[in-house]
Amino acid sequence: MQLNKVLLASALAMLWIGAPVQSGQAAEDQKKASAFAFDVADLDGDGVISEAELAYDTAAGFAGLDTDGNEQLVPGELQAHDAAAFGRVDTNNDGSLSWSEVIKVKLKVLEDADTNGDGVLSKEEVLNYDASRYRRAGS
């Protein structure tokens, strides 16, 4: 059961990379999904997500989405995605996302969202980071 929750939350978090940012009720739903994904990714329950937990969560999500097992994610495996965001992650422009491309983005999110510079993410930092994405999209 816990593994299924980890895979679900990880898959949601992976989809977030390319998910279009929305406002209103969709933003509130995203906040709830982000809080759930945070809780699942916080494997040791200490209230923060470390780089190791982020890497594990990303790997679980990547593996869960890689339905053909070729260690690449293509748009068809991501269901709903934003083509422009996909292109920003696909740095070698081969039409698929490798593990190294995805983890680079996730580590950049960790760096950007870690507002107090302690090297880990609190739930507040994650939710504030997500909220800032909504504010920027609404501008």
DSSP file (Angstrom, degrees, kcal/mol; ACC not computed):
  #  RESIDUE AA STRUCTURE BP1 BP2  ACC     N-H-->O    O-->H-N    N-H-->O    O-->H-N    TCO  KAPPA ALPHA  PHI   PSI    X-CA   Y-CA   Z-CA
    1    1 A M     >        0   0    0      0, 0.0     4,-2.1     0, 0.0     5,-0.2   0.000 360.0 360.0 360.0 -47.9    0.0    0.0    0.0
    2    2 A Q  H  >  +     0   0    0      1,-0.2     4,-2.5     2,-0.2     5,-0.2   0.903 360.0  52.6 -61.6 -40.7    2.8    2.5    0.9
    3    3 A L  H  > S+     0   0    0      1,-0.2     4,-2.8     2,-0.2    -1,-0.2   0.911 108.0  51.0 -62.0 -41.8    4.7    1.7   -2.3
    4    4 A N  H  > S+     0   0    0      1,-0.2     4,-2.5     2,-0.2    -1,-0.2   0.900 110.5  49.1 -61.7 -40.2    1.5    2.4   -4.3
    5    5 A K  H  X S+     0   0    0     -4,-2.1     4,-2.8     2,-0.2     5,-0.3   0.897 111.2  50.1 -64.7 -39.8    1.1    5.7   -2.6
    6    6 A V  H  X S+     0   0    0     -4,-2.5     4,-2.8     2,-0.2     5,-0.2   0.939 112.3  46.6 -63.4 -46.7    4.8    6.6   -3.3
    7    7 A L  H  X S+     0   0    0     -4,-2.8     4,-2.5     2,-0.2    -2,-0.2   0.903 114.2  48.2 -63.9 -40.7    4.4    5.7   -6.9
    8    8 A L  H  X S+     0   0    0     -4,-2.5     4,-2.5     2,-0.2    -2,-0.2   0.952 115.4  43.1 -64.1 -49.8    1.2    7.7   -7.2
    9    9 A A  H  X S+     0   0    0     -4,-2.8     4,-2.5     1,-0.2    -2,-0.2   0.896 115.0  50.3 -64.5 -39.4    2.6   10.7   -5.5
   10   10 A S  H  X S+     0   0    0     -4,-2.8     4,-2.7    -5,-0.3    -1,-0.2   0.909 109.8  50.2 -65.3 -41.4    5.8   10.5   -7.4
   11   11 A A  H  X S+     0   0    0     -4,-2.5     4,-2.5    -5,-0.2    -2,-0.2   0.914 110.9  49.6 -63.1 -41.6    3.9   10.2  -10.7
   12   12 A L  H  X S+     0   0    0     -4,-2.5     4,-1.4     1,-0.2    -2,-0.2   0.918 112.0  48.3 -61.0 -42.9    1.9   13.3   -9.8
   13   13 A A  H  X S+     0   0    0     -4,-2.5     4,-0.7     1,-0.2    -2,-0.2   0.889 110.5  50.9 -66.3 -38.3    5.1   15.1   -8.9
   14   14 A M  H >< S+     0   0    0     -4,-2.7     3,-1.2     1,-0.2     4,-0.5   0.915 108.6  51.5 -64.6 -42.3    6.7   14.1  -12.2
   15   15 A L  H >X S+     0   0    0     -4,-2.5     3,-1.1     1,-0.3     4,-0.8   0.818  97.3  69.8 -63.1 -28.9    3.7   15.3  -14.1
   16   16 A W  H 3< S+     0   0    0     -4,-1.4     3,-0.5     1,-0.3    -1,-0.3   0.801  82.5  72.9 -59.3 -29.9    4.0   18.6  -12.3
   17   17 A I  T << S+     0   0    0     -3,-1.2    -1,-0.3    -4,-0.7    -2,-0.2   0.902 115.8  19.6 -51.9 -43.5    7.2   19.3  -14.3
   18   18 A G  T <4 S+     0   0    0     -3,-1.1    64,-2.0    -4,-0.5    -1,-0.3   0.334  94.0 125.3-111.7   7.4    5.1   19.9  -17.4
   19   19 A A     <  -     0   0    0     -4,-0.8     2,-0.1    -3,-0.5    62,-0.1  -0.444  66.1-112.2 -71.5 137.2    1.7   20.6  -16.0
   20   20 A P        -     0   0    0      0, 0.0     2,-0.4     0, 0.0    -1,-0.1  -0.434  31.2-119.4 -66.4 141.0    0.1   23.8  -17.0
   21   21 A V        -     0   0    0     -2,-0.1     2,-0.2   112,-0.1     6,-0.1  -0.685  38.8-178.6 -84.5 132.2   -0.3   26.3  -14.2
   22   22 A Q        -     0   0    0     -2,-0.4     2,-0.2     4,-0.1   116,-0.1  -0.685  15.0-135.7-125.0 176.1   -3.9   27.2  -13.5
   23   23 A S    >   +     0   0    0     -2,-0.2     3,-1.1   114,-0.1     4,-0.3  -0.659  60.4  22.0-124.2-178.8   -5.8   29.5  -11.1
   24   24 A G  T 3> S-     0   0    0      1,-0.3     4,-1.6    -2,-0.2     3,-0.5  -0.341 126.0  -3.4  66.3-136.1   -8.9   29.3   -8.9
   25   25 A Q  H 3> S+     0   0    0      1,-0.3     4,-2.6     2,-0.2    -1,-0.3   0.850 133.2  59.3 -61.5 -35.7  -10.1   25.9   -7.8
   26   26 A A  H <> S+     0   0    0     -3,-1.1     4,-2.3     1,-0.2    -1,-0.3   0.889 104.2  51.3 -61.3 -37.5   -7.4   24.2   -9.9
   27   27 A A  H  > S+     0   0    0     -3,-0.5     4,-2.1    -4,-0.3    -1,-0.2   0.898 109.9  49.0 -65.7 -40.0   -4.8   26.0   -7.9
   28   28 A E  H  X S+     0   0    0     -4,-1.6     4,-2.0     2,-0.2    -2,-0.2   0.897 111.2  49.8 -65.9 -40.1   -6.4   24.9   -4.6
   29   29 A D  H  X S+     0   0    0     -4,-2.6     4,-2.4     1,-0.2    -2,-0.2   0.896 109.9  51.1 -64.2 -39.9   -6.5   21.3   -6.0
   30   30 A Q  H  X S+     0   0    0     -4,-2.3     4,-2.9     2,-0.2    -2,-0.2   0.884 106.8  54.6 -64.2 -38.1   -2.8   21.6   -6.9
   31   31 A K  H  X S+     0   0    0     -4,-2.1     4,-2.3     2,-0.2    -1,-0.2   0.918 109.7  46.6 -61.1 -43.5   -2.0   22.8   -3.4
   32   32 A K  H  X S+     0   0    0     -4,-2.0     4,-2.3     2,-0.2    -2,-0.2   0.909 113.2  48.8 -64.4 -41.9   -3.7   19.7   -1.9
   33   33 A A  H  X S+     0   0    0     -4,-2.4     4,-2.8     2,-0.2    -2,-0.2   0.893 111.3  50.4 -64.9 -39.1   -1.9   17.4   -4.4
   34   34 A S  H  X S+     0   0    0     -4,-2.9     4,-2.4     2,-0.2    -2,-0.2   0.905 110.1  49.6 -65.1 -41.2    1.4   19.1   -3.6
   35   35 A A  H  X S+     0   0    0     -4,-2.3     4,-2.3     2,-0.2    -2,-0.2   0.908 112.8  47.2 -64.7 -41.6    0.8   18.6    0.1
   36   36 A F  H  X S+     0   0    0     -4,-2.3     4,-2.1     2,-0.2    -2,-0.2   0.938 112.2  49.3 -63.8 -47.3    0.0   15.0   -0.4
   37   37 A A  H  X S+     0   0    0     -4,-2.8     4,-2.4     1,-0.2    -2,-0.2   0.883 110.5  52.0 -60.6 -38.4    3.1   14.5   -2.6
   38   38 A F  H  X S+     0   0    0     -4,-2.4     4,-1.9     2,-0.2    -1,-0.2   0.952 108.0  50.6 -61.0 -49.6    5.2   16.2    0.0
   39   39 A D  H  < S+     0   0    0     -4,-2.3    -2,-0.2     1,-0.2    -1,-0.2   0.878 113.9  44.5 -58.5 -39.7    3.9   13.9    2.8
   40   40 A V  H  < S+     0   0    0     -4,-2.1    -1,-0.2     1,-0.2    -2,-0.2   0.887 112.2  51.5 -72.4 -38.8    4.6   10.8    0.7
   41   41 A A  H  < S+     0   0    0     -4,-2.4     2,-2.3    -5,-0.2    -2,-0.2   0.767  88.6  84.3 -70.5 -24.6    8.1   12.0   -0.4
   42   42 A D    ><  +     0   0    0     -4,-1.9     3,-1.4     1,-0.2    -1,-0.2  -0.499  62.1 174.5 -77.7  76.0    9.1   12.7    3.3
   43   43 A L  T 3  S+     0   0    0     -2,-2.3    -1,-0.2     1,-0.3     6,-0.1   0.805  72.6  42.7 -60.4 -35.7   10.1    9.1    3.8
   44   44 A D  T 3  S-     0   0    0      4,-0.2    -1,-0.3    -3,-0.2    -2,-0.1   0.458 103.8-126.9 -94.0   1.0   11.5    9.5    7.3
   45   45 A G    <   +     0   0    0     -3,-1.4    -2,-0.1    -6,-0.2     4,-0.1   0.737  66.8 133.1  67.3  24.1    8.6   11.7    8.5
   46   46 A D  S    S-     0   0    0      2,-0.3    -1,-0.1     1,-0.0     3,-0.1   0.403  78.0-107.7 -89.9   5.2   10.9   14.5    9.7
   47   47 A G  S    S+     0   0    0      1,-0.2    76,-0.7    -5,-0.1     2,-0.3   0.525  91.0  79.3  86.2   5.3    8.9   17.2    8.1
   48   48 A V  E    S-A  122   0A   0     74,-0.2     2,-0.6    75,-0.1    -2,-0.3  -0.970  71.8-129.0-140.0 157.1   11.4   18.0    5.4
   49   49 A I  E     -A  121   0A   0     72,-2.6    72,-2.2    -2,-0.3    -7,-0.1  -0.940  26.8-157.6-108.0 118.8   12.4   16.6    2.0
   50   50 A S     >  -     0   0    0     -2,-0.6     4,-2.6    70,-0.2     5,-0.2  -0.341  33.9-102.3 -84.5 170.9   16.2   16.0    1.7
   51   51 A E  H  > S+     0   0    0     68,-0.4     4,-2.6     1,-0.2     5,-0.2   0.891 124.7  52.3 -60.3 -39.2   18.0   15.7   -1.6
   52   52 A A  H  > S+     0   0    0      2,-0.2     4,-2.5     1,-0.2    -1,-0.2   0.913 110.3  46.9 -64.6 -42.8   18.1   11.9   -1.1
   53   53 A E  H  > S+     0   0    0      2,-0.2     4,-2.8     1,-0.2     5,-0.2   0.897 112.0  51.3 -65.6 -39.3   14.3   11.8   -0.6
   54   54 A L  H  X S+     0   0    0     -4,-2.6     4,-2.7     2,-0.2    -2,-0.2   0.924 111.0  48.0 -62.3 -44.3   13.8   14.0   -3.6
   55   55 A A  H  X S+     0   0    0     -4,-2.6     4,-2.6     2,-0.2    -2,-0.2   0.912 113.2  47.6 -63.3 -42.9   16.0   11.7   -5.7
   56   56 A Y  H  X S+     0   0    0     -4,-2.5     4,-2.6     2,-0.2    -2,-0.2   0.936 113.7  47.4 -62.8 -46.2   14.2    8.6   -4.5
   57   57 A D  H  X S+     0   0    0     -4,-2.8     4,-2.3     1,-0.2    -2,-0.2   0.903 113.5  48.1 -62.3 -42.6   10.8   10.2   -5.1
   58   58 A T  H  X S+     0   0    0     -4,-2.7     4,-3.0    -5,-0.2    -1,-0.2   0.912 111.7  49.7 -65.4 -42.7   11.8   11.3   -8.6
   59   59 A A  H  X S+     0   0    0     -4,-2.6     4,-2.7     2,-0.2     5,-0.2   0.907 111.3  49.1 -63.1 -41.8   13.2    7.9   -9.4
   60   60 A A  H  X S+     0   0    0     -4,-2.6     4,-2.2     2,-0.2    -2,-0.2   0.918 114.3  45.6 -64.3 -42.7   10.0    6.2   -8.3
   61   61 A G  H  X S+     0   0    0     -4,-2.3     4,-1.9     2,-0.2    -2,-0.2   0.922 113.0  50.0 -64.8 -44.2    7.9    8.6  -10.3
   62   62 A F  H  X S+     0   0    0     -4,-3.0     4,-1.9     1,-0.2     3,-0.2   0.944 113.1  45.8 -59.5 -49.4   10.2    8.2  -13.4
   63   63 A A  H  < S+     0   0    0     -4,-2.7    -1,-0.2     1,-0.2    -2,-0.2   0.883 111.7  52.7 -62.5 -38.9   10.0    4.4  -13.2
   64   64 A G  H  < S+     0   0    0     -4,-2.2    -1,-0.2    -5,-0.2    -2,-0.2   0.819 114.2  41.9 -67.6 -30.4    6.3    4.5  -12.7
   65   65 A L  H  < S+     0   0    0     -4,-1.9     2,-2.4    -3,-0.2    -1,-0.2   0.721  90.9  88.1 -87.5 -23.2    5.7    6.6  -15.7
   66   66 A D    ><  +     0   0    0     -4,-1.9     3,-1.4     1,-0.2     5,-0.2  -0.469  54.1 169.8 -78.0  75.0    8.2    4.8  -18.0
   67   67 A T  T 3  S+     0   0    0     -2,-2.4    -1,-0.2     1,-0.3     6,-0.1   0.758  72.7  47.2 -65.9 -26.9    5.6    2.3  -19.2
   68   68 A D  T 3  S-     0   0    0      4,-0.2    -1,-0.3    -3,-0.2    -2,-0.1   0.488 103.3-129.8 -94.4  -1.3    7.8    0.8  -21.9
   69   69 A G    <   +     0   0    0     -3,-1.4    -2,-0.1    -6,-0.2    -3,-0.1   0.711  68.3 127.8  68.0  22.5   10.8    0.5  -19.6
   70   70 A N  S    S-     0   0    0      2,-0.3    -1,-0.1     1,-0.0     3,-0.1   0.320  77.9-115.7 -94.5   9.9   13.3    2.2  -22.0
   71   71 A E  S    S+     0   0    0      1,-0.2    28,-0.6    -5,-0.2     2,-0.3   0.766  86.5  97.8  62.3  28.5   14.5    4.7  -19.4
   72   72 A Q  E     -B   98   0B   0     26,-0.2     2,-0.5   -10,-0.1    -2,-0.3  -0.990  65.5-140.6-139.7 142.9   13.1    7.6  -21.3
   73   73 A L  E     -B   97   0B   0     24,-2.5    24,-3.0    -2,-0.3    -7,-0.1  -0.931  19.7-171.4-106.8 127.6    9.9    9.5  -20.9
   74   74 A V    >>  -     0   0    0     -2,-0.5     3,-2.1    22,-0.2     4,-0.7  -0.762  40.9 -99.0-111.1 161.1    8.0   10.5  -24.0
   75   75 A P  G >4 S+     0   0    0      0, 0.0     3,-1.3     0, 0.0     4,-0.3   0.834 120.8  60.3 -49.5 -38.0    4.9   12.8  -24.2
   76   76 A G  G >4 S+     0   0    0      1,-0.3     3,-0.5     2,-0.2     4,-0.0   0.768 102.5  52.4 -63.0 -25.5    2.6    9.8  -24.4
   77   77 A E  G <4 S+     0   0    0     -3,-2.1    -1,-0.3     1,-0.2   -10,-0.0   0.605 104.6  57.4 -84.0 -12.0    3.8    8.5  -21.1
   78   78 A L  G << S-     0   0    0     -3,-1.3     2,-0.2    -4,-0.7    -1,-0.2   0.375  81.7-163.4-100.6   3.7    3.1   11.8  -19.4
   79   79 A Q  S <  S+     0   0    0     -3,-0.5     2,-0.5    -4,-0.3    -1,-0.3  -0.295  73.3  29.0  50.0-108.3   -0.6   12.1  -20.3
   80   80 A A  S    S+     0   0    0     -2,-0.2     2,-0.3    -4,-0.0   -62,-0.2  -0.689  83.9 145.6 -82.9 122.9   -1.3   15.8  -19.6
   81   81 A H        -     0   0    0     -2,-0.5     2,-0.6   -62,-0.1   -62,-0.2  -0.986  49.8-115.6-152.2 159.7    1.8   17.9  -20.2
   82   82 A D     >  -     0   0    0    -64,-2.0     4,-2.7    -2,-0.3     5,-0.2  -0.878  20.6-147.3 -98.1 121.8    2.7   21.3  -21.5
   83   83 A A  H  > S+     0   0    0     -2,-0.6     4,-2.3     1,-0.2    -1,-0.1   0.864  97.8  51.6 -60.3 -38.2    4.8   21.0  -24.7
   84   84 A A  H  > S+     0   0    0      2,-0.2     4,-1.7     1,-0.2    -1,-0.2   0.920 111.8  46.2 -65.9 -42.7    6.9   24.1  -23.9
   85   85 A A  H  > S+     0   0    0    -67,-0.2     4,-1.7     2,-0.2    -2,-0.2   0.910 111.1  52.9 -65.6 -41.3    7.7   22.9  -20.4
   86   86 A F  H  X S+     0   0    0     -4,-2.7     4,-2.4     1,-0.2    -2,-0.2   0.923 108.5  51.4 -57.7 -44.2    8.6   19.4  -21.8
   87   87 A G  H  < S+     0   0    0     -4,-2.3    -1,-0.2     1,-0.2    -2,-0.2   0.842 105.6  54.3 -63.4 -34.9   10.9   21.2  -24.3
   88   88 A R  H  < S+     0   0    0     -4,-1.7    -1,-0.2     1,-0.2    -2,-0.2   0.852 113.4  42.4 -67.8 -33.5   12.7   23.1  -21.5
   89   89 A V  H  < S+     0   0    0     -4,-1.7     2,-2.3    -3,-0.2    -2,-0.2   0.844  99.6  74.6 -79.5 -35.0   13.4   19.8  -19.7
   90   90 A D    ><  +     0   0    0     -4,-2.4     3,-1.6     1,-0.2    -1,-0.2  -0.489  62.4 169.1 -78.3  74.6   14.4   18.0  -22.9
   91   91 A T  T 3  S+     0   0    0     -2,-2.3    -1,-0.2     1,-0.3     6,-0.1   0.725  72.5  49.1 -68.5 -22.9   17.7   19.7  -23.1
   92   92 A N  T 3  S-     0   0    0      4,-0.2    -1,-0.3    -3,-0.2    -2,-0.1   0.401 103.3-131.6 -96.1   4.2   19.2   17.5  -25.8
   93   93 A N    <   +     0   0    0     -3,-1.6    -2,-0.1    -6,-0.2     4,-0.1   0.827  63.1 134.6  54.7  39.5   16.0   18.0  -27.9
   94   94 A D  S    S-     0   0    0      2,-0.4    -1,-0.1     0, 0.0     3,-0.1   0.391  76.3-109.1 -97.7   4.5   15.6   14.3  -28.7
   95   95 A G  S    S+     0   0    0      1,-0.2     2,-0.3    -5,-0.2    -8,-0.0   0.543  91.0  77.3  83.6   6.3   11.8   14.2  -27.9
   96   96 A S  S    S-     0   0    0    -22,-0.1     2,-0.6   -21,-0.1    -2,-0.4  -0.957  75.7-120.4-142.7 161.9   12.2   12.3  -24.7
   97   97 A L  E     -B   73   0B   0    -24,-3.0   -24,-2.5    -2,-0.3     2,-0.2  -0.913  24.7-157.3-107.9 122.8   13.2   12.9  -21.1
   98   98 A S  E  >  -B   72   0B   0     -2,-0.6     4,-2.3   -26,-0.2     5,-0.2  -0.479  32.7-106.5 -88.2 166.1   16.1   11.0  -19.7
   99   99 A W  H  > S+     0   0    0    -28,-0.6     4,-3.0     1,-0.2     5,-0.3   0.919 120.9  52.8 -56.5 -45.0   16.7   10.5  -16.0
  100  100 A S  H  > S+     0   0    0      1,-0.2     4,-1.7     2,-0.2    -1,-0.2   0.875 108.8  49.2 -64.7 -36.3   19.5   13.0  -16.0
  101  101 A E  H  > S+     0   0    0      2,-0.2     4,-1.5     1,-0.2    -1,-0.2   0.924 114.6  45.2 -66.2 -43.0   17.4   15.7  -17.6
  102  102 A V  H  X S+     0   0    0     -4,-2.3     4,-2.4     1,-0.2    -2,-0.2   0.933 112.3  49.0 -68.1 -46.1   14.6   15.1  -15.1
  103  103 A I  H  X S+     0   0    0     -4,-3.0     4,-2.7     1,-0.2     5,-0.2   0.855 106.6  57.5 -66.9 -32.5   16.8   15.0  -12.0
  104  104 A K  H  X S+     0   0    0     -4,-1.7     4,-1.8    -5,-0.3    -1,-0.2   0.922 109.5  45.3 -59.9 -43.0   18.5   18.2  -13.0
  105  105 A V  H  X S+     0   0    0     -4,-1.5     4,-2.3     2,-0.2    -2,-0.2   0.925 112.8  49.9 -65.9 -44.2   15.2   20.0  -13.1
  106  106 A K  H  X S+     0   0    0     -4,-2.4     4,-2.2     1,-0.2    -2,-0.2   0.892 110.9  49.1 -63.8 -39.0   14.1   18.5   -9.8
  107  107 A L  H  X S+     0   0    0     -4,-2.7     4,-2.2     2,-0.2    -1,-0.2   0.847 109.6  52.5 -69.0 -32.7   17.4   19.5   -8.1
  108  108 A K  H  X S+     0   0    0     -4,-1.8     4,-2.9    -5,-0.2    -2,-0.2   0.889 108.1  51.1 -67.1 -39.2   17.0   23.0   -9.5
  109  109 A V  H  X S+     0   0    0     -4,-2.3     4,-3.1     2,-0.2     5,-0.3   0.924 108.8  51.8 -61.5 -44.0   13.5   23.1   -8.0
  110  110 A L  H  X S+     0   0    0     -4,-2.2     4,-1.5     1,-0.2    -2,-0.2   0.935 112.7  45.5 -57.4 -46.4   15.0   22.1   -4.7
  111  111 A E  H  < S+     0   0    0     -4,-2.2    -2,-0.2     1,-0.2    -1,-0.2   0.927 116.8  43.9 -63.0 -46.3   17.5   24.9   -4.9
  112  112 A D  H  < S+     0   0    0     -4,-2.9    -2,-0.2     1,-0.2    -1,-0.2   0.870 116.8  45.1 -69.0 -37.6   14.9   27.5   -6.0
  113  113 A A  H  < S+     0   0    0     -4,-3.1     2,-2.1    -5,-0.2    -1,-0.2   0.702  88.3  90.9 -81.3 -19.5   12.3   26.5   -3.4
  114  114 A D    ><  +     0   0    0     -4,-1.5     3,-1.2    -5,-0.3    -1,-0.1  -0.498  51.6 169.1 -78.4  77.7   14.8   26.2   -0.5
  115  115 A T  T 3  S+     0   0    0     -2,-2.1    -1,-0.2     1,-0.3     6,-0.1   0.739  72.3  48.6 -69.6 -24.0   14.3   29.8    0.6
  116  116 A N  T 3  S-     0   0    0      4,-0.2    -1,-0.3    -3,-0.2    -2,-0.1   0.468 103.8-128.7 -95.9   0.3   16.2   29.4    3.9
  117  117 A G    <   +     0   0    0     -3,-1.2    -2,-0.1    -6,-0.1    -3,-0.1   0.722  66.4 131.3  68.0  24.1   19.2   27.7    2.3
  118  118 A D  S    S-     0   0    0      2,-0.3    -1,-0.1     1,-0.0     3,-0.1   0.455  75.6-114.0 -90.3   1.5   19.3   24.7    4.6
  119  119 A G  S    S+     0   0    0      1,-0.3   -68,-0.4    -5,-0.1     2,-0.3   0.482  88.0  80.5  84.3   1.7   19.5   22.2    1.8
  120  120 A V  S    S-     0   0    0    -70,-0.1     2,-0.5   -69,-0.1    -2,-0.3  -0.901  74.6-121.1-133.3 163.6   16.1   20.6    2.5
  121  121 A L  E     -A   49   0A   0    -72,-2.2   -72,-2.6    -2,-0.3     2,-0.2  -0.928  17.2-156.9-111.4 126.6   12.5   21.5    1.7
  122  122 A S  E  >  -A   48   0A   0     -2,-0.5     4,-2.2   -74,-0.2   -74,-0.2  -0.540  34.4-109.7 -86.4 163.7    9.8   22.1    4.3
  123  123 A K  H  > S+     0   0    0    -76,-0.7     4,-2.9     1,-0.2     5,-0.2   0.904 121.0  55.5 -60.3 -39.9    6.2   21.7    3.3
  124  124 A E  H  > S+     0   0    0      1,-0.2     4,-2.7     2,-0.2     5,-0.2   0.917 106.9  49.2 -59.3 -44.0    5.8   25.5    3.7
  125  125 A E  H  > S+     0   0    0      2,-0.2     4,-2.4     1,-0.2    -1,-0.2   0.913 112.3  48.3 -62.8 -41.9    8.6   26.1    1.2
  126  126 A V  H  X S+     0   0    0     -4,-2.2     4,-2.5     2,-0.2    -2,-0.2   0.942 114.2  45.1 -63.7 -47.5    7.1   23.6   -1.3
  127  127 A L  H  X S+     0   0    0     -4,-2.9     4,-2.5     1,-0.2    -2,-0.2   0.888 113.9  49.5 -66.2 -38.3    3.6   25.2   -1.0
  128  128 A N  H  X S+     0   0    0     -4,-2.7     4,-2.3    -5,-0.2    -1,-0.2   0.893 110.2  51.3 -65.9 -39.3    5.1   28.7   -1.3
  129  129 A Y  H  X S+     0   0    0     -4,-2.4     4,-1.5    -5,-0.2    -2,-0.2   0.936 111.9  46.5 -62.3 -46.5    7.1   27.7   -4.4
  130  130 A D  H  X S+     0   0    0     -4,-2.5     4,-1.6     1,-0.2     3,-0.2   0.920 111.2  52.2 -61.4 -43.5    4.0   26.3   -6.0
  131  131 A A  H  X S+     0   0    0     -4,-2.5     4,-2.3     1,-0.2    -1,-0.2   0.881 105.9  54.5 -61.5 -38.0    1.9   29.4   -5.1
  132  132 A S  H  X S+     0   0    0     -4,-2.3     4,-2.4     1,-0.2    -1,-0.2   0.855 104.0  55.3 -65.8 -32.5    4.6   31.6   -6.6
  133  133 A R  H  X S+     0   0    0     -4,-1.5     4,-2.1    -3,-0.2    -1,-0.2   0.901 108.4  48.6 -63.2 -40.3    4.2   29.6   -9.9
  134  134 A Y  H  X S+     0   0    0     -4,-1.6     4,-1.7     2,-0.2    -2,-0.2   0.904 110.7  49.8 -67.1 -40.5    0.5   30.4   -9.8
  135  135 A R  H  X S+     0   0    0     -4,-2.3     4,-0.6     1,-0.2    -2,-0.2   0.923 111.8  48.0 -63.6 -43.2    1.1   34.1   -9.2
  136  136 A R  H >< S+     0   0    0     -4,-2.4     3,-0.8     1,-0.2    -1,-0.2   0.887 110.9  51.4 -64.3 -38.3    3.6   34.3  -12.1
  137  137 A A  H 3< S+     0   0    0     -4,-2.1    -1,-0.2     1,-0.2    -2,-0.2   0.820 108.1  52.7 -68.7 -29.9    1.3   32.4  -14.4
  138  138 A G  H 3<        0   0    0     -4,-1.7    -1,-0.2     1,-0.2    -2,-0.2   0.578 360.0 360.0 -81.9  -9.5   -1.5   34.9  -13.6
  139  139 A S    <<        0   0    0     -3,-0.8    -1,-0.2    -4,-0.6    -2,-0.1   0.472 360.0 360.0 -75.8 360.0    0.6   37.9  -14.4
